[in-house]
Amino acid sequence: MGKPTGFLEIDRQERGYDPPSERLKHYKEFVRPLAAGEVSQQASRCMDCGIPFCHQGCPVNNQIPDFNNLVYRDQWKAALENLQSTNNFPEFTGRICPAPCEASCTLNIPDTPVTIKTIECEIVDRGWREGWIGSQPSPRGTGKRVAVVGSGPAGLACAQQLARAGHAATVFEKNDRVGGLLRYGIPDFKMEKDLIDRRIKQMEGEGVIFRTNFEVGVTVSVQRLLDDYDVLVMAGGAENPRDLPVPGRELDGVHYAMEFLTQQNKRNAGDPENVAAPNGTLTAKGKHVVVIGGGDTGSDCIGTSNRHGALSVTQLEIMPRPPEKENKSLSWPDWPLKLRTSSSHQEGCEREFAVATKRFIGENGKVTAIECVRLEWVADETGRMQMQEVAGSEFELKADLVLLAMGFVGPRHEGLIEQGAVELDPRGNVKANVVDYRTSVPNIFSCGDMRRGQSLVVWAIREGRQAARAVDEYLMGSTKLPR
């Protein structure tokens, strides 16, 4: 344990932000890191609980009290080694993970959890600055070849672990750059993309081969990969967006959130407009923007719209407004339901809760407004909550651009999944358990969102690591890779 009385003597201190007036001028990260001494102080607040509930909250099994203690004792390199023993990409999770570990922290009972995410991010960022992080190639190869389809966090973690076990791993990515939704779904102001490029160079030094603009099921058949590789790992995303089939959906100006976010990330990467937006530019500049969906993707659309120069941004959520503070006796140490205000919300946004969209209204084929109705949620005879429209509550909102950010319903089945002929679960995801990650086809495995559905980056990394262990055991009869 670092400092037995640390949590009593030191207040929680989180990283700060540049003011909205400054950060809205660019697409760079705007988080202000704490000084190393302040991070060490924050680490000293960890109580090293007899039952560390932060472990229960962390999908990648980070040994949180251990690296907190090492940071407090100024043993940063040892803390990095500990952190990277469970998490391949702490610089990703240290920026975009919602930190369920902090929600599970015992100190979250009085709303002062240890700043685990901040500490994690500083450990890995310092590791890169000090040159402690490099390639870890396997001393010998196994002669086995593995094709990993999808270069999001699940595919990257799986490929890196397999390469370190001595297998020849090739990652196939249908887009022009590696990273999946990390690259084209997360705005640069939340995570700059040179972080991905840096990891790709590390992985190439470990023997991982990357093939971009290579859509399995289109560019190359699944059968060809099965002929050329010993194992195929389906590690794609849950890319099929949830639609809103109401009258007027066909109007120009109603788009999926990912169309909008991907375009901006491509511009930030230096792509010309005809490459970033081959089907026409989506811009919020000078427009009334309505974002339908209250999650992280909706928040990303808000931040991007404000940087474009939107006249107004309104976010609609079908669920009722959550409480400002959760009931700890009912929720802790589980992830709590409470109102969450992101940095993008703070930059300017109107939020409407318990609202449903009835139809899109347009002129000359372009959306100009949306018709909404307010909802109330009432329990039916079984106790399940059902939504009912409030009579006479209809209203209209100006809308020149509508972004649908209501989540994803599962992976796309065309191409890869259809040609693989793997069994699906009732939700349309690839069916594979979390013991061996094998699909109904013996030499095809699956992990990440393609297997579990839309989820968090931490779950993707966990599943990628565990799938790699399963593949290694399948190929070699035993494995030394961690689970």
N, C-alpha and C positions, 0 to 999 in steps of 0.2 A: 504493500500500500504506500502511495506517495507521501501524502501529508495527512495524518489522521484527523486534524482539525481544519483542513483546507476548506471544506464545504461550509464551515461555520464562519471562517474569517474572510473569505473572498467571494465577492458577488459574481454572478454570471455576467460575462461580457462577450458579446457576439461581434462578428465582423460588421463593419459599416458599409454604407453605399455612398457613391458620389451623389450630389443633389440631382433631382430630376432635370432641372434646367441645363445641367451639363451633360448628363448621360444620354439625353434624348437627341443630342447632336451627332451621335455615332453609334456603331454597332459593336463596339468593343466591350469586354467585361468591365464592370464598374464596382466590383466588390473591393473594399479596402481591407487587405489582410492585417491581422494583428501582428505586432512585433513578437519576435521569438520568446522574449521574456514574459510577455503577456500570455502567450500560448502555454508556456510552462506553468504559469499560475493557474490557468484554467484547467490544465490537466491535473493539478494538485487537488482539485475539488472532487475528483473521483473517489468514492468511498470504498472501492473494491468490495462490493457487497458479497455476503456469504452466498446468496443466489443472485448472480449478475443478470438482472432482467434485460439489460441491454443486449445480451446474447440472444434472448428470445426474440427481440425486435429486429436483429440484423440477419437478413437472408444469406449473406456471404460468410457468416460465422467469424467475423472479425473478433479477435481477442482484445476487446476494448480496454478493460482494466489494465491489461499487461502493457499495451503501448502508451496508455496514459501515464503509468508509473515510469516508464522509460523516458518519456518526454519531460516529466517533472524532474527527473534526475539528470537531464541534459544528455541522455544517451540516444541521440537522434538517429544514428545509423542503425543501432539495434532496434529502435522503434520501427524504422523503415523495413527492416528484414522481417520483423514480426507482422507488420501490416501486409506486406506483399506475399506472405506465406498463405494468406487466405483470399486476397483480392488482387486480381491482375491489373486493375486500372483504378487505383484510388483517386487519381486526379479527375476522373469522370464522376465517380460517386461523391467526391468531396465538393462537387459543384452542382450536380443536378439531382442527387438523391434527396427525397423528402425527409430523410433521417428518422425512420421508425425506431432506430436505436435510442434517440433522444426522447421520443414519446414513451419508451419503456424504462428509461432511467429512473431509479428510485427518487432522485431529486426532482423529477417532474411532478411528483405528488404536490409539492408547494410551488410548482411552476418555475423552477430554477434548474432545469436539467444541465448536466455537463455538456459543454459545447463540443460534442464528439465529432461532428462533421467538420468544424473549423480545425480541430486538432489533426484529424485525418488528412485534410487538404494541405495543411502546412507541412506535415511529415513528408508527403510525397513531393510537394513542390520544392522543399529544401533538398530532397534526395536528388532531384534533377539539377538543381543549381550547383550542388557540391560534386556532381559527377559520379554519384554512388550507383546510379541506375544504368545498366548496360545490357547487352545481349547475353543470354545464358544458353548457348548451343549445347545440345547433347553431345557427350564425348564419342558416341558411336551411334550408327543408324540401325534400325531394325529391318530395313528392306520393305516395310509395309507402307502403302500409299493410302491416304485418306483425303477425300474431297469434302470440303465444308462449304455448303451453299448458304450464302448470306454473311455479310461482314459487319453486322451490328455487334453489340457487346457479347451476345451469346456465341456467335460464330468466331469472333476474335478470341475470346477466352478459351473456347474449345480448341482452336487451332494452335494457340500458344502452348497450352498444356500438352497437346499431342506432339508438337515439335520438341519440347523439352524431354519427352519420353523417348525420342529418337525416331519417330515416324515422319514420313515425308507428307506434310500437310499443304494442300492447295486450297485457297479460299476463292470462291467464285462470287462475284458481285455484278448485278445487272446494271448498276449505275456507273457513271464515269469516274467516281471516286469511292474510296473505301470508307465505311463508317455506318452505313444504314441510316437509321433515324438519328443517330448521334451526329451525322454529317448534315442531313437535309431536313430533319424534323426539329432539332433543338436550335434556337436562334444563337447567333454568335455572341450576343450580349450575355447569354447564360453560360456558354462554353465555346471558347475560340477553337477553331479547327486545327491549329498547329499542334494542339495537344494530341489529336488523333494521328497526325502525320509523324510525330515523334515516336509514338508507339509502333507505328507501321515500320519505321526504320529499325527499331529494336527487334521486331518480329522477323523482318527479313534477314537480320543478322543471325537469327536462330534457325533459319532455313525455311520459313514459311513463304510460300509463293502466292502472289495475289494476281488474280485475273479479273480486270474490270471490263465493263461493257460486255459481259458474258452472262446472258440470261439462260440458266439451265431450264430446259423445256422449250426453248426457242432457239437460241444460238447453238446449243448443243443438247442432244437428247439425254434423258436420264439413263437410258440403256447404255449409251456410249460411256458415260462416267462409270457405270457399274462394270463395264468391260475393262476399263483402264485402272480402276481403283479397287482396293480391297474393301473399303467401307465408304458409304456416303452418309453425311450428316446433314439433315435438313434443319438449318438454323436461321431461317428467314423470319420475317416479322408478321404481325397481325395487321396487314396493310389494307384490309377491306373496310373502308370507312362506313360508319352508320349514316344512312341517308335520311332525308326528311320529305317523304312523298306527300306533299300537300299541294293544292292548286297554285300554279305559278312557279313551280320548281324549275321549269325550263327557261325562265327568264335570264337574260344576260345580267351578270352581276351577282349571281348566287353560286358560290363555289365551295368546294371542300377546303378545309383549313390547310391541308398539306400542299395543295397547289400554290397557295399564297406564301407559305413559309419556305418551301423549297426554292421558289423563284428568288426570294431575297437572299438566301444563303448562297445561291449560285452567283448572284451579283457580287456579294461580298468576296467570293472566291476569285473574282476577276473575269467571269464569263461575260461575253458580249450579250446584249439583250436577246438576239435571235437564238442564243443557246439557253440562256436563263429562262426565257419565256417563249418557246417555239410556237405556242398556240395563242399568243397575245399577252400583253403585260397586265398584271393585276396590281393596281396601286390604290392606296387609301388616301392619297393626297387630295385635300379639298373635298373629301366625301364624308357622308354620314355612314358610319360603319356599325353594323350589328353583328355581334359574335354570338352564335347559339351554341351553348355548352359551357359549363362552369368549371371544367378541369384545367389541367396544366396546359393543354394545347390551346384552349381558349385564352388563357392568360398570355401565352406566347403571341397569339394573334393581336392582342391588345397592345403589347409592347411594340410589336412591329408596326402596327397601324399608327401609333403615336409618333414613331420615328419617321414614318412617311409624311406626316403632317395632316392627319385626319381632322375634319371639322369637329366631329364628335365620335365617341365610341361607347356603345351600350352592349353589355353582356347579359344574355338571358339564360336563366337556369330553371329547369322544370321542377326541381325539388324545392321545398320550402327553405327559407333562410335558416342556416344552422345557428345554434347558440354561440354567443361570443366566447364562452368558456365551457369546456366539457365537464361532465359529472365524473370526477375521478373515481369515486367509489364504484361506479358502474363500468368504466372503460379501462382504467389503468390496469396492467401495462400494455393493453392492446391499443391499436391505432384509433385515436378518438375522432368522433364527429364533432367538428366545431368550425366556426367561420374562419377561413384562411384568406388573408389579404397578401397578395404577392407584390413584388417590387413593381410589376407592370400595372397592377391596380392603382398603386400609389402615384403613378405617372399621369393618371387621368382616365377615368372610366365611370360610367353609371352602371350600377348592378341591379338587375331586377330578378327576384326570386319567385317561384311558384307561378311561372308564366309559360303558356303553351302558344306556339305559332299556329294560326289557323290557315293563313294563306299569304302568298307573296303578291303584291300589287305592282303593276308596271305600266309603262307607256312606251309605245314604239319598240316593244320587245325587251325593254330594260327595266330592271327593278327600281321602284321609286319609294316603296314603303312595305311594311309588313303589318298584317292584322294579327293581333294577339288577344288572348283572353287570360284572366287570372284564374288560378286554381286553388282549391282547398283539398287537403288530404284527410280522408276520413276512413275509419276502420269498418270493414265489412263484417258479415256475420261470423267469419272465421278468424277475425282479428287482423287480417292483412290490410295494410293501408292502400287505399285506392284514390285516384285523383278524380275530382269532380270540378267541372267548370262553374265559376261563380256567375250566376245570372246577371246580365247587364254590365259585366265588367270588361267588355270588349274595348280595345283601344288600338290606335295605330302609331307606328314609329316610322320616321323618315329613314330610308335606307337606300343608299346608292351602291353599297357593297355589303353582301351578307356572307359570312364565313361560317360554315357548318363544322363545328368542333365538338361533336357529340360522341367521340370515341370510335372504336373499331370493333367490328363484329367477328373478326377472325382472319385467317390467312386467305389469300387468293388461291383458288383451287386450279385455275387454268395453268397448263404447262407443267411445272415441277411436280405438284401433288398428284395431278391426274396421271401423268406418265409414270410416276413412282408406284401408283396403284396401292398406296398404303391405306389402311383402315382409318376412318375418322371417328372422333368421339361425338356425342350428341350435339355439341356446340359447333361442330364443323372444324375443329382443330385436329391436327395429326395425333392419332392415338398412340401414346407411349407412356409407360409408367416412370416413376422417379427412382426406381431401383436400378434398372439397366438401360433405360431410355431407348429401348429397341422398339421399332414399329412392327407391324405385321409382316413386313418383308425382312428376312433375317439379317442382311447386311446393310440395312438402312436404319439409321438412328435419327432422333429428333430432339431438339431442345429449344428453350427460349419461347418467345411469343407464339411461334408457329405451333408449339406443342401446348402451352398453357393458356394462350390468349393474351390480350393486351395486359401488360404488366409493367413493372419498374425495372430500371437498369440493374439494380442489385439482384433481382431475381434472374435476369438474363445472364449475368456473370456467374451466379451460382450454378444455374442449369448447364451453362457451357462447360464449366469446370467438372461437374459431375458426369456429364455426358462423355467428356474426354476420358475420364477414369473408366467408364463403362466400355468405351471403344478399345482402350488399351488392354483391358482384361479380356475382351472378346478376341482380340488379335493375338495376344501373347499367353493367355491362360492364367495370368496373374498381373498385378499392377502395384506400383509403388506411388502412384499419383494420389494426392490427398483428395478426400471427398468433401 
